[in-house]
């Protein structure tokens, strides 16, 4: 236990240091760097940003859906987030007859707001340091297996106790600093969320994949929802009797604008970073992980895109799937480029050499620091082959061949289910939702390509058995012929047939379906590869835990921030331009003029400008939303430290007022998830003045502005 508390002491000591890098935990703001924030212009106290005892700024910040951030901007539960965060809900509510993706949607009163089934919003009600309860009774010499067993039992007991104290709340206790620290988050989950307004994709997604991760940017990436509650203001399932959530804390909206060097901060839910990743992990990423993802998704996306451009129905069905896939696809391309261009591996190797020297000279072998890097390297090498297979099976089969999803409902593990479906109506309804966004012709094309590239690129010992047992024996190795037979004869491409099966389950009939041996062999091979990889995970985890703890003991005066893990954090910095390369300077904001300049009639899917927006530009009809130069701002930059999950996060000025919505990072610093780049790394946000301009002047939905507290 002694070494654990030495680590915690080192962590606390580091709070006196200041650094621009960091996605900071709210309970440590006072100890960490509020003084530095105030020196840079912040007008708020730490307690005004986060308080465990009373309402504070953090109470206006929510988890939106499953992977984004949102903010409450009115007393009546009005919520801002990104257009791409609301994309799933907008797509789900769209049809060829009501194409909200293409045309946008604006409610003109509460009654017109559209329920978004399945969408949830989470408020953080409590944050509790649980480190002593989770690891306080674990000896410093415990093996990784012992550590995980005791910590797991402690965590389970702690969650149970907190759930008992907070009935109706959701409780999680994630780890920080590679299992060296733990915090509990008590959350209230609201399930009646309604779409209030969204610009057309020609504004909300302007620039498409071409501009994704790029600057200068001209995307109006926002959408508007509202949180509804029961009569007691607590969470309730959707009901026409529900009322808008009565928000004790909401953000004021600023029209004061931004200037270069202004203080800026962002509060939200960053998803995942790997700042403590070693050179061994980065080399695997560069050589295997990213190349496989880039190639597989690229091939799938080509097929999806062609079919989407040929049919409005398919475009709506696959819009959200395509956006999710292509975002991380392009991220992986930029990540690899950034790691190489900025020599991140070499910098990691220097850090590792320094750490090893320190560990050899200052620690005892039994403490585990001296062998930490060796364990990471060894485990990474041992996991590599099976890990590559796991990724290929996941990307080329589970995430690409959609037929696998409905066919998998009849499996228990790798065997066919024996029992009937218990919740027939519920299961049929779920399948109806799934098939709504499924096009069998598109899936057939994807399946042919995926099965071909898997055979060409996977290690033979990890290929699912259907290749040799069916494709080769029955179809002479002709993959296209096999796929056509499969899709022509399976019941799992038809909602009617799947619904009938659920209503009256027949195991014998299922067993005869040609999709069953296909799916079964994929599932069996995935299980085999995952189990082989898992043999070395324990060694890897122990190495990472000791390495991270050791780094902090080696550098007790450095300001350390935990990797992102989709828990609420704060980052701060300044509104700043940057120099992407010699002789090039990007200013800190863009305007509507750039939207007009980017219009490309040869690429209307990405660079179409609505006629009404052109008319407003031609008339210079910007109203109160123009800057001091008479321009209409669209987007701006700040050197704040964010990652995926921060999408939709509020960008705030020195008074904690909303000045924009974070929606992207910049291409030149795509390696930022593994190494922060202070000179290059920028957050791209949509200026709130552009958001209000679109709501008011473009959409004519000024009634929404009436309920906001707008600061001029």
C-alpha positions in Angstrom: 0.0 0.0 0.0 2.9 2.3 0.7 3.8 2.8 -3.0 0.1 3.5 -3.9 0.0 6.5 -1.5 3.4 7.7 -2.7 1.8 7.8 -6.2 -1.2 9.7 -5.0 1.0 12.2 -3.2 3.1 12.7 -6.3 -0.1 13.3 -8.3 -1.4 15.9 -5.8 1.9 17.6 -5.7 1.8 18.1 -9.5 -1.3 20.2 -9.3 0.8 23.3 -8.5 2.3 23.1 -11.9 0.6 24.6 -15.0 0.4 23.2 -18.5 -1.8 23.9 -21.5 -2.1 20.1 -22.1 -4.7 18.4 -20.0 -8.3 17.2 -19.8 -8.7 18.0 -16.2 -10.9 16.4 -13.6 -13.3 18.9 -12.0 -12.8 18.0 -8.3 -9.2 19.1 -8.6 -9.7 22.5 -10.2 -9.0 24.4 -7.0 -5.7 22.4 -6.3 -4.8 22.1 -10.0 -4.7 25.4 -11.9 -7.5 27.8 -11.2 -4.9 30.4 -10.3 -3.3 30.0 -13.8 -6.7 30.1 -15.4 -7.5 33.4 -13.6 -4.1 34.8 -14.5 -5.0 34.1 -18.2 -8.2 36.0 -17.9 -10.8 33.6 -16.4 -13.3 35.6 -14.3 -14.8 32.5 -12.5 -13.9 30.8 -9.3 -13.3 27.1 -9.2 -16.5 26.7 -7.2 -18.5 28.5 -9.9 -17.2 26.0 -12.4 -17.6 22.9 -10.2 -19.1 22.6 -6.8 -20.0 19.4 -4.9 -22.4 21.2 -2.7 -24.4 23.6 -4.9 -25.3 24.3 -8.5 -22.4 25.2 -10.8 -21.4 25.4 -14.4 -21.0 21.7 -14.8 -24.7 21.1 -14.1 -25.5 22.6 -17.6 -23.2 20.1 -19.3 -24.6 16.6 -20.3 -23.7 13.4 -22.0 -25.7 13.5 -25.3 -26.6 10.1 -26.6 -23.8 7.5 -26.4 -20.7 9.4 -27.3 -21.1 13.2 -27.5 -21.5 16.3 -25.2 -24.4 18.7 -25.0 -25.2 21.8 -23.0 -28.4 23.2 -21.6 -29.0 26.8 -22.9 -32.4 27.7 -21.3 -34.4 27.3 -18.2 -36.7 25.0 -20.2 -34.2 22.3 -21.1 -33.2 23.5 -24.5 -30.0 21.8 -25.6 -27.3 22.5 -28.1 -25.0 19.9 -29.5 -23.3 19.2 -32.9 -25.2 18.4 -36.1 -23.1 15.2 -36.4 -24.0 14.3 -32.8 -27.7 14.6 -33.5 -27.2 12.9 -36.9 -28.4 9.4 -35.8 -31.6 10.9 -34.3 -32.2 13.2 -37.3 -31.6 10.3 -39.7 -33.9 8.0 -37.7 -36.7 10.6 -37.9 -36.2 11.2 -41.7 -37.8 9.5 -44.6 -38.0 10.2 -48.3 -41.2 12.2 -47.6 -39.7 14.0 -44.6 -36.0 14.4 -45.5 -34.7 16.3 -42.4 -31.2 15.4 -43.3 -31.4 17.2 -46.7 -34.0 19.9 -45.8 -33.5 20.5 -42.1 -36.3 20.7 -39.5 -37.5 23.5 -37.3 -40.3 23.3 -34.7 -42.1 26.6 -34.3 -43.6 25.7 -30.9 -43.2 22.9 -28.3 -46.0 20.9 -29.8 -44.1 20.5 -33.1 -40.9 19.1 -31.4 -40.3 15.5 -32.5 -39.7 12.7 -30.0 -36.3 10.9 -30.7 -36.8 7.3 -29.6 -33.8 5.7 -27.8 -32.0 9.1 -27.3 -30.8 9.7 -23.8 -29.2 12.6 -21.9 -27.1 12.2 -18.7 -26.6 14.8 -16.0 -23.6 14.3 -13.6 -25.1 14.7 -10.1 -22.0 13.6 -8.0 -18.3 13.0 -8.5 -16.6 11.1 -5.7 -12.9 10.1 -5.3 -13.1 6.3 -4.7 -9.3 5.5 -4.9 -8.9 4.5 -1.2 -12.0 2.3 -1.4 -10.9 0.5 -4.6 -7.2 0.1 -4.2 -6.4 1.0 -0.6 -6.3 -2.6 0.6 -4.2 -3.9 -2.3 -0.5 -4.6 -1.5 1.9 -2.9 -3.7 3.5 -6.3 -4.5 0.2 -7.8 -5.7 0.3 -9.5 -9.0 -1.9 -8.1 -11.8 -4.3 -11.0 -11.4 -4.6 -10.3 -7.6 -4.8 -6.6 -8.3 -7.7 -7.0 -10.7 -9.5 -9.4 -8.5 -9.5 -7.3 -5.4 -10.1 -4.0 -7.3 -13.0 -5.6 -9.2 -14.6 -6.8 -6.0 -14.1 -3.5 -4.3 -15.6 -1.6 -7.3 -18.6 -3.9 -7.5 -19.3 -3.4 -3.8 -18.9 0.4 -4.1 -21.2 0.7 -7.0 -23.9 -1.3 -5.2 -23.6 0.9 -2.1 -23.8 4.1 -4.2 -26.8 2.8 -6.1 -28.5 2.1 -2.8 -27.8 5.7 -1.6 -28.9 7.1 -4.9 -32.1 5.3 -6.1 -32.9 5.7 -9.7 -29.5 6.9 -10.6 -26.9 5.3 -12.8 -23.4 4.8 -11.2 -20.1 4.1 -12.8 -16.6 3.9 -11.4 -14.0 4.2 -14.2 -10.3 4.0 -13.6 -7.8 6.8 -14.2 -4.0 6.7 -14.8 -4.1 3.0 -15.8 -5.9 1.7 -12.7 -4.0 3.9 -10.3 -6.9 6.2 -9.5 -10.7 5.8 -9.4 -13.7 8.2 -9.4 -17.4 7.4 -9.1 -19.9 9.3 -11.2 -23.5 9.4 -10.2 -25.8 10.2 -13.1 -29.4 11.0 -13.8 -30.6 9.7 -17.1 -33.4 11.5 -19.0 -35.0 9.4 -21.8 -37.6 11.8 -23.3 -35.5 13.9 -25.7 -37.1 15.7 -28.6 -35.7 17.2 -31.8 -36.3 21.0 -31.9 -34.2 22.2 -34.8 -31.5 21.2 -37.3 -30.1 23.0 -40.3 -30.0 21.1 -43.6 -26.9 19.0 -44.1 -25.7 21.5 -46.6 -25.1 23.7 -43.6 -24.7 21.3 -40.7 -22.3 19.0 -42.7 -21.0 21.5 -45.2 -17.6 20.3 -46.5 -18.4 16.6 -45.8 -15.4 14.3 -45.8 -13.2 16.7 -47.8 -13.2 19.3 -45.0 -13.4 16.8 -42.1 -10.5 17.5 -39.7 -9.4 20.5 -41.8 -9.0 24.2 -41.4 -10.2 26.7 -42.6 -13.6 25.3 -41.8 -17.1 26.6 -42.7 -19.4 24.0 -41.2 -22.5 25.0 -39.2 -22.2 21.9 -37.1 -25.1 22.3 -34.6 -28.5 20.8 -33.8 -31.0 21.6 -31.1 -32.9 19.2 -28.8 -35.0 19.6 -25.7 -35.0 17.5 -22.5 -38.4 16.5 -21.2 -39.2 15.3 -17.7 -42.1 14.0 -15.6 -44.3 16.3 -13.4 -41.7 16.0 -10.6 -38.9 17.1 -13.0 -37.3 13.7 -12.8 -36.6 11.3 -15.7 -39.6 9.7 -17.3 -40.3 7.6 -20.3 -41.8 9.5 -23.3 -45.3 10.8 -22.6 -47.4 13.6 -24.0 -47.9 14.6 -20.4 -44.2 15.3 -19.9 -43.0 18.9 -19.6 -39.7 20.6 -20.6 -37.0 19.9 -18.0 -36.7 22.7 -15.5 -33.0 23.5 -15.5 -31.6 25.0 -12.3 -28.4 25.8 -14.3 -28.1 26.7 -17.9 -25.5 28.6 -20.0 -25.8 32.2 -21.0 -25.2 32.8 -24.7 -22.7 35.5 -25.6 -22.9 37.8 -28.6 -19.8 39.7 -27.5 -17.7 37.7 -29.9 -14.1 36.6 -29.7 -10.7 38.1 -30.4 -7.2 36.6 -30.8 -5.7 35.6 -27.4 -9.0 35.7 -25.6 -9.3 33.1 -22.8 -11.4 30.1 -23.7 -12.3 26.9 -21.9 -14.2 23.8 -22.8 -16.2 21.4 -20.6 -17.3 18.1 -21.9 -16.8 14.3 -22.1 -13.6 13.5 -24.1 -13.8 9.9 -25.2 -10.4 8.2 -25.4 -6.8 9.2 -25.6 -3.6 7.2 -25.3 -1.1 9.8 -24.1 0.8 7.1 -22.1 1.1 4.8 -25.1 4.6 3.5 -25.7 6.6 3.3 -28.8 5.8 -0.4 -29.1 2.1 0.3 -29.3 2.5 3.2 -31.7 4.6 1.0 -34.1 1.8 -1.6 -34.0 -0.7 1.2 -34.8 1.4 2.4 -37.7 2.2 -1.0 -39.2 -1.0 -2.9 -38.6 -4.0 -1.3 -36.9 -4.4 1.9 -38.9 -3.5 0.4 -42.3 -6.0 -2.4 -41.9 -8.8 0.0 -40.7 -8.0 2.5 -43.5 -8.1 -0.1 -46.2 -11.2 -2.1 -45.1 -13.3 1.0 -44.3 -12.2 2.6 -47.6 -13.4 -0.3 -49.6 -16.7 -0.6 -47.8 -17.3 3.2 -48.0 -16.8 3.3 -51.8 -19.7 0.8 -52.2 -21.9 2.6 -49.7 -21.2 6.0 -51.3 -22.1 4.9 -54.8 -25.4 3.4 -53.7 -26.2 6.5 -51.5 -25.6 8.8 -54.5 -27.8 6.6 -56.7 -30.9 6.5 -54.4 -32.4 9.0 -51.9 -33.8 6.0 -49.9 -30.3 4.4 -49.6 -28.8 7.8 -48.8 -31.0 8.3 -45.8 -30.6 4.6 -44.7 -26.8 4.8 -44.8 -26.1 8.4 -44.0 -25.4 7.8 -40.3 -23.5 4.6 -40.9 -21.3 6.2 -43.5 -20.6 9.2 -41.3 -19.5 7.1 -38.3 -17.3 4.9 -40.4 -15.7 7.6 -42.5 -14.9 9.9 -39.4 -12.6 7.3 -37.8 -11.3 6.2 -41.2 -10.0 9.7 -41.9 -8.9 10.1 -38.3 -6.7 7.0 -38.8 -5.1 8.4 -41.9 -4.3 11.7 -40.2 -3.2 10.0 -37.0 -0.6 7.9 -38.9 0.6 11.0 -40.9 0.9 13.1 -37.7 2.8 10.4 -35.7 5.4 10.1 -38.5 5.6 13.8 -39.4 6.0 14.9 -35.8 8.4 12.0 -34.9 6.2 10.9 -32.0 7.7 7.4 -31.9 11.2 8.8 -31.5 10.0 11.1 -28.7 8.4 8.2 -26.9 11.6 6.2 -27.2 13.5 9.0 -25.6 11.0 9.1 -22.7 11.2 5.3 -22.3 15.0 5.4 -22.2 14.9 8.0 -19.5 12.3 6.1 -17.5 14.3 2.8 -17.7 17.4 4.6 -16.5 15.5 6.1 -13.6 13.8 2.8 -12.7 17.1 0.9 -12.7 18.8 3.4 -10.5 16.0 4.3 -8.1 13.7 1.4 -7.6 13.8 -2.2 -6.5 13.0 -5.1 -8.9 10.1 -6.3 -6.8 8.3 -3.0 -7.2 7.7 -3.7 -10.8 9.0 -0.5 -12.4 12.2 -1.9 -13.9 10.3 -4.6 -15.9 7.3 -2.4 -16.9 8.4 -1.5 -20.4 9.7 -5.0 -21.0 6.3 -6.5 -20.2 4.6 -4.0 -22.5 6.9 -4.8 -25.3 6.7 -8.5 -24.9 2.9 -8.5 -24.6 2.5 -6.3 -27.6 4.6 -8.6 -29.7 2.7 -11.7 -28.5 -0.7 -10.1 -29.1 0.1 -8.8 -32.5 -0.9 -11.6 -34.8 -4.2 -12.5 -33.0 -4.9 -8.8 -32.5 -4.7 -8.2 -36.3 -7.1 -11.1 -36.9 -9.5 -9.7 -34.3 -9.5 -6.3 -36.0 -10.0 -7.8 -39.5 -12.9 -10.0 -38.3 -14.5 -7.0 -36.6 -14.0 -4.5 -39.4 -14.5 -6.7 -42.5 -17.3 -8.9 -41.1 -19.1 -7.6 -38.0 -19.0 -3.9 -39.0 -19.4 -4.4 -42.7 -21.4 -7.5 -43.6 -24.8 -6.4 -42.1 -26.4 -9.8 -42.6 -24.5 -11.0 -39.6 -26.5 -8.9 -37.2 -30.0 -10.3 -37.8 -28.6 -13.8 -38.2 -26.9 -13.5 -34.8 -30.2 -13.2 -32.9 -30.6 -17.0 -33.0 -27.3 -17.7 -31.4 -26.5 -18.3 -27.7 -22.7 -18.0 -27.7 -21.8 -20.1 -30.8 -24.7 -22.5 -30.6 -28.3 -22.1 -31.9 -30.8 -21.1 -29.2 -33.2 -23.9 -28.0 -35.8 -21.7 -26.5 -38.4 -19.5 -28.0 -38.1 -15.7 -27.9 -39.5 -14.3 -24.6 -40.3 -10.7 -25.7 -41.8 -11.3 -29.1 -43.3 -7.9 -29.7 -40.3 -6.1 -28.4 -37.8 -8.2 -30.4 -39.9 -7.7 -33.6 -40.0 -4.0 -33.0 -36.2 -3.9 -32.6 -35.7 -5.8 -35.9 -38.1 -3.4 -37.6 -35.9 -0.5 -36.5 -32.8 -2.3 -37.8 -34.3 -3.3 -41.2 -35.5 0.3 -41.7 -31.9 1.2 -42.4 -30.9 -1.9 -44.3 -30.6 -2.3 -48.1 -30.0 -5.9 -49.1 -28.5 -5.0 -52.5 -25.9 -2.8 -50.9 -25.0 -5.3 -48.3 -24.6 -8.0 -50.9 -22.0 -5.9 -52.8 -20.2 -5.2 -49.5 -20.2 -8.8 -48.6 -18.5 -9.8 -51.9 -15.8 -7.3 -51.4 -15.2 -8.0 -47.7 -15.0 -11.8 -48.1 -12.5 -11.3 -50.9 -10.2 -8.9 -49.1 -10.3 -11.0 -45.9 -9.1 -14.1 -47.8 -6.4 -12.0 -49.6 -5.0 -10.3 -46.4 -5.7 -12.4 -43.3 -3.4 -15.0 -41.9 -4.8 -18.3 -43.2 -5.0 -19.8 -39.7 -7.5 -17.1 -38.7 -9.8 -17.4 -41.7 -13.4 -18.6 -40.8 -14.0 -22.2 -41.7 -16.8 -21.3 -44.3 -14.0 -20.5 -46.8 -12.7 -24.1 -47.0 -15.9 -26.0 -45.9 -18.3 -24.1 -48.2 -16.7 -21.7 -50.6 -14.0 -24.0 -51.8 -15.9 -27.3 -51.6 -19.3 -26.3 -53.0 -18.5 -23.2 -55.1 -15.1 -23.9 -56.4 -13.6 -20.9 -54.6 -15.9 -18.4 -56.3 -16.7 -15.9 -53.5 -19.2 -13.9 -55.6 -21.1 -17.0 -56.5 -21.2 -18.1 -52.8 -22.4 -14.7 -51.7 -25.2 -14.6 -54.3 -26.4 -18.1 -53.2 -26.2 -16.9 -49.5 -28.3 -13.8 -50.1 -30.7 -15.4 -52.4 -31.6 -18.2 -50.0 -31.3 -16.9 -46.4 -34.3 -15.7 -44.5 -32.3 -13.1 -42.6 -32.5 -10.4 -45.3 -36.3 -10.1 -44.9 -38.0 -8.4 -42.0 -41.2 -10.4 -42.6 -39.3 -13.7 -42.4 -37.3 -12.7 -39.4 -40.4 -11.4 -37.6 -42.2 -14.7 -38.4 -39.3 -16.6 -37.0 -39.3 -14.6 -33.8 -43.1 -15.1 -33.4 -42.8 -18.9 -34.0 -39.2 -20.0 -33.4 -38.2 -23.2 -35.3 -34.6 -24.4 -34.5 -34.7 -27.0 -37.3 -35.7 -24.4 -39.9 -33.0 -22.0 -38.6 -30.3 -24.7 -38.8 -31.0 -25.2 -42.5 -30.6 -21.6 -43.4 -27.3 -21.0 -45.3 -26.4 -17.9 -43.2 -26.0 -20.1 -40.1 -22.8 -21.9 -41.0 -21.4 -18.6 -42.3 -22.1 -16.6 -39.2 -21.2 -19.5 -36.9 -17.8 -19.8 -38.4 -17.1 -16.1 -38.1 -18.2 -16.1 -34.5 -16.0 -19.2 -33.7 -12.9 -17.7 -35.3 -13.5 -14.3 -33.6 -13.7 -16.1 -30.2 -10.6 -18.1 -30.9 -8.6 -15.0 -31.9 -9.9 -12.9 -29.1 -9.0 -15.6 -26.6 -5.5 -15.9 -28.0 -5.0 -12.2 -27.7 -6.4 -12.1 -24.2 -3.7 -14.4 -22.9 -1.3 -11.5 -22.9 -3.6 -8.7 -21.8 -2.8 -9.2 -18.1 0.9 -8.8 -18.7 0.3 -5.8 -20.8 -2.0 -4.2 -18.2 0.5 -4.7 -15.4 3.2 -3.1 -17.5 1.1 -0.1 -18.3 -0.1 0.3 -14.7 3.5 0.3 -13.4 4.8 2.4 -16.2 2.3 5.2 -15.6 2.7 5.2 -11.8 6.5 5.2 -12.3 6.5 8.1 -14.7 4.7 10.2 -12.1 7.1 9.2 -9.4 10.0 10.0 -11.7 8.6 13.5 -12.4 6.7 14.6 -9.3 6.6 18.3 -10.3 5.0 17.7 -13.7 1.4 18.5 -14.2 -0.2 15.1 -15.2 -3.7 14.7 -16.6 -5.3 11.3 -16.9 -6.2 9.9 -20.4 -9.7 10.6 -21.6 -12.2 8.0 -20.7 -15.6 9.7 -21.4 -15.8 11.3 -18.0 -16.5 15.1 -17.6 -13.3 17.2 -17.9 -12.3 20.8 -18.4 -9.6 22.1 -20.7 -8.6 25.8 -21.1 -6.5 27.8 -23.5 -6.7 30.8 -25.8 -8.3 31.8 -29.1 -5.3 31.4 -31.4 -4.2 31.1 -35.0 -1.5 28.7 -36.0 1.2 28.1 -38.6 0.7 24.7 -40.3 3.9 25.0 -42.3 6.6 27.5 -43.2 5.2 30.6 -44.8 1.5 29.8 -44.0 -0.5 31.4 -41.3 -4.1 30.5 -40.6 -6.1 33.2 -38.8 -8.3 32.3 -35.9 -11.7 32.6 -37.5 -13.6 32.1 -40.8 -16.7 33.9 -42.2 -19.7 33.3 -44.4 -17.7 34.6 -47.3 -15.7 31.4 -47.2 -18.9 29.3 -47.5 -19.7 31.1 -50.8 -16.1 30.7 -52.0 -16.2 26.9 -51.4 -19.5 26.3 -53.2 -18.7 23.5 -55.8 -21.5 22.6 -58.2 -19.4 19.6 -59.3 -19.6 18.3 -55.7 -23.1 19.1 -54.4 -23.0 16.3 -51.9 -20.3 18.2 -49.9 -20.3 21.9 -51.0 -23.9 22.9 -51.8 -25.0 26.3 -50.6 -28.8 26.8 -50.0 -30.3 29.7 -52.0 -31.6 31.4 -48.9 -28.1 31.5 -47.4 -26.9 33.1 -50.6 -29.6 35.7 -50.5 -28.7 36.6 -46.9 -25.1 36.9 -47.8 -25.8 39.0 -50.9 -27.9 41.4 -48.7 -25.3 41.3 -45.9 -28.3 40.7 -43.7 -26.4 39.6 -40.6 -28.2 41.6 -38.0 -26.8 41.5 -34.5 -24.7 38.5 -35.3 -22.0 40.3 -37.4 -18.6 41.0 -35.9 -17.1 44.5 -35.5 -15.9 44.3 -39.1 -19.3 43.6 -40.4 -18.5 40.0 -41.2 -20.6 37.0 -40.2 -18.3 34.6 -38.2 -18.7 30.9 -38.9 -16.0 29.0 -37.0 -13.0 29.7 -34.8 -9.9 28.2 -33.2 -8.7 27.7 -29.7 -5.7 25.8 -28.4 -7.8 23.7 -26.0 -7.1 20.0 -25.5 -10.0 17.9 -26.7 -10.7 14.6 -28.5 -13.7 12.5 -29.7 -16.6 12.7 -27.3 -16.0 16.5 -26.9 -18.1 16.9 -30.0 -20.9 19.3 -29.0 -19.0 20.6 -26.0 -19.5 24.3 -25.1 -16.7 26.6 -25.8 -16.9 29.3 -23.0 -15.4 32.7 -22.5 -13.9 34.1 -19.3 -17.3 34.6 -17.8 -18.4 31.1 -18.5 -20.7 32.2 -21.4 -21.3 30.2 -24.5 -19.2 31.4 -27.5 -19.2 28.3 -29.6 -19.6 24.5 -29.9 -16.5 22.4 -30.3 -16.8 20.0 -33.3 -13.3 19.0 -34.6 -9.6 19.1 -34.4 -7.1 20.1 -37.0 -5.3 17.8 -39.5 -1.8 18.9 -38.7 -2.1 17.6 -35.1 -4.0 14.4 -35.6 -1.4 12.6 -33.5 -2.8 14.6 -30.6 -4.5 11.6 -29.0 -1.1 10.0 -28.3 1.0 13.2 -27.9 -0.2 16.7 -27.3 1.2 19.3 -29.8 1.0 22.7 -28.1 2.2 24.7 -31.2 -0.1 23.0 -33.6 -3.1 21.5 -31.8 -6.3 23.4 -32.2 -10.0 22.9 -31.4 -12.3 23.9 -34.2 -15.7 25.3 -33.0 -18.7 26.7 -34.7 -19.2 30.3 -33.5 -22.4 30.7 -31.5 -23.2 33.8 -33.5 -23.5 31.7 -36.7 -25.7 29.3 -34.7 -28.1 32.1 -33.7 -28.0 33.6 -37.2 -29.1 30.3 -38.8 -31.8 29.8 -36.2 -33.1 33.4 -36.5 -32.4 34.7 -40.1 -32.2 31.4 -42.1 -34.8 29.3 -40.3 -37.1 32.0 -38.9 -37.2 30.2 -35.5 -36.6 33.2 -33.4 -38.9 32.0 -30.8 -36.1 29.8 -29.6 -33.9 32.8 -28.9 -36.6 34.3 -26.7 -36.0 31.6 -24.1 -32.3 32.0 -24.0 -30.4 34.5 -21.9 -28.3 36.2 -24.6 -25.5 38.5 -23.4 -24.8 41.4 -25.7 
